[in-house]
């Protein structure tokens, strides 16, 4: 069901992707990948509250999922909840630094967004530190 959902999502059929991910989730409720993918589709369909519910459920199953924390942090930040966004992004970036090396692009994006949120909140030192981390991660990407 996940492959079908991805194919539909890539073709622009968001409703079909949502249905496929939901069907997979019905068959295997413990599979967080379906929740994460369905949340991504819901964000694309501008259904932020539903996406947030899926991300919350995914975190209930894996409270340390950096992927979910980054997605939820970005969603909170874009939905006018910068404090919640900052908390999720900070938690995601607290992971073991070896994970940063595995997917530097994801962590660089998270660090840039967190830096912006800190700057908007008047936290210059935190903004500078996370901007420095983002630059380091961008270097790792190359």
C-alpha positions in Angstrom: 0.0 0.0 0.0 2.9 2.3 0.6 4.3 2.0 -2.9 0.8 2.6 -4.3 0.5 5.7 -2.1 3.8 7.0 -3.3 3.0 6.4 -6.9 -0.3 8.3 -6.6 1.3 11.1 -4.6 4.0 11.5 -7.2 1.4 11.6 -10.0 -0.4 14.4 -8.1 -3.4 12.2 -7.0 -3.4 13.3 -3.4 -6.8 11.8 -2.6 -5.6 8.5 -4.0 -2.4 8.6 -2.1 -4.3 9.4 1.1 -6.6 6.5 0.5 -3.7 4.1 -0.1 -1.8 5.2 3.0 -5.0 4.9 5.0 -5.7 1.4 3.7 -2.1 0.4 4.7 -2.6 1.9 8.1 -5.8 0.0 8.6 -4.0 -3.2 7.9 -0.9 -2.4 10.0 -1.7 0.3 12.6 1.8 0.1 14.1 3.4 1.1 10.8 4.4 4.7 11.4 5.6 5.1 7.8 2.0 5.2 6.7 1.2 8.0 9.2 4.2 10.0 8.1 3.4 9.7 4.4 -0.2 10.4 4.9 0.7 13.5 6.9 2.9 14.7 4.1 0.0 14.3 1.6 -2.3 16.2 4.0 0.1 19.1 4.2 0.2 19.2 0.4 -3.6 19.2 0.4 -3.6 22.1 2.9 -5.2 19.9 5.6 -2.8 21.0 8.4 -4.9 19.9 11.4 -5.3 16.4 10.0 -1.6 16.3 9.2 -0.8 17.3 12.7 -3.0 14.5 14.1 -1.1 12.0 12.0 2.3 13.4 13.1 1.2 13.3 16.8 0.1 9.6 16.3 3.5 8.8 14.7 5.3 10.4 17.6 3.2 8.4 20.1 4.7 5.3 18.4 8.2 6.7 18.1 8.7 9.8 20.3 12.3 10.3 19.1 11.6 10.2 15.4 13.7 13.1 14.0 11.8 13.0 10.7 8.5 13.4 12.4 9.8 16.1 14.8 11.2 18.1 11.8 7.9 17.8 9.9 5.8 18.7 12.9 8.1 21.6 13.8 7.9 23.0 10.3 4.1 22.6 10.3 3.8 24.3 13.7 6.1 27.2 12.5 4.0 27.6 9.3 0.8 27.5 11.2 1.5 30.4 13.6 2.8 28.3 16.5 6.5 29.2 16.6 7.0 28.1 20.2 5.8 24.6 19.4 7.8 24.6 16.2 11.0 25.6 18.1 10.5 22.9 20.7 10.1 20.2 18.0 13.0 21.4 15.9 15.3 21.7 19.0 14.4 18.1 20.0 15.1 16.9 16.5 18.5 18.5 16.4 19.5 17.1 19.8 20.0 13.7 18.2 23.3 12.0 18.0 25.5 14.0 15.6 26.2 10.9 13.5 22.6 11.1 12.3 23.2 14.6 11.0 25.8 13.2 8.7 23.3 10.6 7.3 20.8 13.2 6.1 22.5 16.6 6.3 19.9 18.2 4.0 17.1 17.5 6.4 18.9 18.6 9.4 20.3 21.7 7.6 16.7 22.7 6.7 15.6 22.1 10.3 18.5 24.2 11.6 17.8 27.1 9.2 14.1 27.1 10.2 15.0 27.0 13.9 17.5 29.8 13.4 14.8 31.9 11.8 12.4 31.2 14.6 15.0 32.1 17.2 15.8 35.3 15.4 12.1 36.3 15.2 11.8 35.6 18.9 14.7 37.9 19.7 17.1 35.1 20.6 20.2 36.2 18.7 22.6 33.8 20.4 20.5 30.8 19.7 19.8 32.0 16.1 23.5 32.4 15.5 24.4 29.0 16.9 21.7 27.2 14.8 22.7 29.2 11.7 26.3 28.0 12.2 25.0 24.4 12.5 23.0 24.8 9.3 26.1 26.0 7.5 28.1 23.1 8.8 25.5 20.7 7.6 25.3 22.3 4.2 29.1 21.7 3.9 28.5 18.1 4.8 26.0 17.8 2.0 28.6 18.7 -0.6 
